[in-house]
Amino acid sequence: MDHLDQLEAQSVYILREAYHSFSNLCMPWSMGKDSNVLIWLSKKAFCGKIPYPVLHIDTTYEFPEMLEFREWARKEYDLDLIVKINEDARAGRGTYTQSVGYETHDPVTVTHELKTVALQQVMAERKFDALITGIRRDEDPTRAKERYFSPRNAEFEWDYKDQPPEFWNQFTTAIEPGEHIRVQPLLDWAEVDIWRYIEREKIPIPTMYFARPGDDGKKYRFRSLGCWPITKPVESTASNISEIIAELLVTKTSERAGRAQDHHERNAMQKLRAKGFM
């Protein structure tokens, strides 16, 4: 059993433990590389049919190519897909005095209102008790503090200073009313592991990850996918998965360098995640 086999086996085990432990499970899906690996692992874990709904939090600032991929994947994988938009925030109604968007607000505020609050809304509507997420420890120092089964309180807050121990694969599954657990099967995967697995398994992914010419004559690709106003590509000539893997082995550019909300203020990601962001 090689390294990828070990990662796959552990992730499948965590997915099955989550399905056994929780009665109303959901998997947020961004359509990015990590969440598409989760789709693939879920199919493997449950004999080809994903037994829980897949949730896309739509900020209305999605790249058109991502929406096309969403529709293709919904049909290809026969997904029970939920699409959630914080309609009140976008329309500036209810408790909002104006429309929330990148044209009028900073990236951290928009991320919180259009992603985290939208997630809170759908959790209240659907009463999900656990979410399967695609976060990895190597993405960000804040995510490195996570556990495989990580509790969130009724206010969606994450106490990153007091995480439960997980000795001998004993996971936290007990929750109080209104609370939920974040289940993280990819926690031990590195970015290069994700790409090696995508290459080995031939997992379909959006073409935005591959280099294409820019207006300046140079080539660029996306390392991480998010809202189009705040997600920028990095200079790269990697046009296939083998070239991406080779690039990752030598690059000094961080994976989320092109995501503006991470860099808007000091500890922006930690503040967002403490309030419930993925």
N, C-alpha and C positions, 0 to 999 in steps of 0.2 A: 504494500500500500504506500503510494507516494504522498507528497505533501498535499497536493490538491485532493486526493482521495480522503485524506484525514480531515481536511477542512469541510469537504462535502458531507462526510459521515457525521461530523459534529453538528453541522447546520441542520441536517435532516433530523437528527435526534432532538435538537432544540425545537424544531417546528412541530414534531409529533408530541413532545412533552407539552407544548403550549396548547395544541388542539385537545389533548386529553385533560388539561387543567382548567380550561376556561370554556364557558358555555356560549359566549358571544364574541367571537374573535374577528378581527378585521386587519387587513394589510394595506397600509398606505403605499401608494405607488406613484413615483415621480416621473416614470418613463425613462429614467437615467440608467446607467450601466449597472449600478448596484441593485436597484429595485427589479431590473430585468433578470438578474441572477437569482433574486429571491423568487420571482415567478417560476423560473426553471427548477429551482430546488423544491419549491412547493409541489410542482407536478411530479417530481421524483418521489417526494415523501408520501404522496397520496395517490399513487398509481395512475397518474396522468390527469386527474381532475382536482382542481383547487377547491377545497371544501369551505372556504370562507370568502366573503366579499372583498373586493379590491377597491381602494378608495383613492381617488385623485382629487387633491385640493387645488382647484383651478382659480388662480389669481386674476384671470382674464388678461394676463400679460405673458401668455405662453407663446413660444415660437411656433409659427404655423406648422413646421415640420414635426414638432412634438405632438400636436393635435392629430396630424395625419397618422403618426405612429400609434397613438392611443386608439384610434378607430381600427387600424389594422390589427393590433394586438388583441383588442376586445373580441374580434371575430375569430382570429387565429387560435386563441387559447380558450375561447368560450368563457370569458370572464364574467362574473357577477360584478359589474362595474358600477360604483357610486361616484358621481361627480358633484362636488360641493363648492359653491361660491358664497362668500359672505356678501350677499346681495345688498343688505342694508348699508354696509361700509362703502360699497361701490356706488350706490345711489345717493348716499348722504342723507339717509332717513333714519327714523327711530332714534336711537341715542346718538347718532352721528350728525353733527351740524354741517358737515360738508363731505363731499365725496373723497374717499381715501384712495390715493394713487401716487405714483412716482412723480407726477407733475406738480403735486402740492405738498408732499410729505417726504421725510427722509426715509432711507431704505430700511432702517430698523423698525420704524413705526409701521411702514407698509407690510413688512414681513410679519410682524406680530398680528396686525389686524386682518390681513388677507389670508394668512396661513394658520397661525396658532388659534385665533378666534374662530375662524371657519372650522377648524378641527374641533374646538370645544362645542360649537353648535351641532355638528353632526354627531358627536359623542353623546350629547344630551338627547338628540332625536332618536338615535339608534340604541342607546344604552350599551355600547360596547364595553366589555370589561378588560380587554387586552388588545394591544396593537402590535403587529409584527413590523418592525422597522429595519431599514437597510443600512444603519450607521456602522461605521468601522472606527476602531480606536486610532488608527493612524491618520485619519482625516484632520483631526483638530485636537489640541490638548484637552479641551473640555470633554470631548467625547471619549477620551482615554479613561475618564473616571467612571464610565458606565459599567453596569453589570449585564449579564445575559437576560435576566428577568429584573427589570428596574421599576420600582413603584413610583407612581405619581399620586399626589393627594387630590382631594375633591376640587381644589382650586387649580389643578394641573401643575402645581409646583413640584420641582425636583430638588430634593435636598442632596446636592452633590457632595456635601461634607460628611454625610452619614449614609453610606451605601451598605446594603446588607451583604454579609459574607456568603460565598457560594462554594462551600467545601463539599467535595465528593459529589458534585452535580446536584446538590440540594438547593432548589430554586425557591424564591419567594413567590407564593401564589395566593396567599391570604390577603384579601383587601376589604376595606370598609365600604359602605354605600357611597357612591359617587367617585370612588377612587378607581384607578386602573393600573395595569402593568404594561410596560414597554418591553417587548420580547425582541432580542437583538441577535439573530443567528449569524450575522456576518462580523461580529465584533472582532474576531481574531484574524480576519482576512486583511491583507494589505492591498493597496491599489493594483500592484503588479499581479497579485494572486487573482484578482477579479478578471483582469485581462487575459491571463493565462487560461483561466477556466472558460471564459467566453470563447477563446480560440479553440480549446479542446472540445467543447460541447457544441460549437457552432451556434451560439445563441444570437438571435437577431437583436440589433441595437440601432438607435438612430444614427444616420450618416453624419450628423454634426460633429461626431467625435473624430472624424477623419479630416485631414488637412485639405483645404481648398484655397484658391487664390484670393487675396485681398485686393482692395482698390490701389494699394501701393506697390503691387507686383510681388509682394512676399506671400508666403503661405501661412495659414492659421487654422487651428482647430480648437474645439472646446474640450477642456479637461473635466469640467463640471457643468451641469445644465441647470439653469434657473430662469427667472423672469428676464425677458429680453432687454429691458432698459438698464439692468444692473449686472448683466452677465456678459463678460468679455472673453473672447478667445485668446489663446496664447500662440506665439509664433512657433510654427512647427512644420516639418515636411513629412510627418508620419501619415501615410495614406492607407495603411492597412494595419491589422492588429499586431503582426510581427514587428513592424516598425514602431508602433506605439510602445510595445514592451521594451524594445531596445532603447527607445528614448527615455523611458521611465528609469532605467538602470543608471542613467548618467545625469538626468536633469536636477537642477537645484531650485526649480520653480515649484512652489507649493500647489497642491491639487486645487485648492479653493482660492487661488490668487485672483481669479477673475470674478469672484462673487463679492459685490460691493457691500452687502449688508454685514459681512464678516469684519470689514475694516473701517466701518463708519465711525466707530468710537472704540476706546479701550475696553477690552473684555466684552465686545458686542455679542459674540457667540455665546459666551457663558450666561450673559443676562437673558438672551433670547431663550436658551435652553432651560434656564431656571424657571421661566414662565410657561414652558410647555412646548417650545419649538422642537422639531425633530432634529 
